[in-house]
């Protein structure tokens, strides 16, 4: 895995997308630690669900940025306001 500093300095993608992905990765790691430490199966499944939502935003953002699809970018940006809220 790349270090965050290396990821940020690569010039291929817009800076805002790098910052957003970096923030999402931090949230995913936090959820992963919570999943590992949780004993309640229902709570684990809820945390995994939240983690999957964040992963889907990263995938969608990747497709939108690589294809330069402005409509998809707008949908992701508007939907990203609900990241981490359940």
C-alpha positions, 0 to 999 in steps of 0.5 A: 500500500502506498503512503498517504504522502506519496498518494497525495503528491501524484499528479494524475488525479484532482487534489480534492479527490485525493483528500476525499479518498484519504478521509474515506480510507481513514474511516474504513480503517476505523471501522475495521478496528471496530469490527475486529473488537466487536463481539455482537454479531448484529453490530458487526454486520452493521459496521461491515455495511457501513464499510461497504458503503464507503468502499462503494463511494471510492469505487464510484469516485474512481470511475467518475474521475477516470471517465471524467463523467460530470453527472456521476461526480455530482451524484457522488458528491451529493451522496457523500454528505451521508457517508458514515451516517446510519 
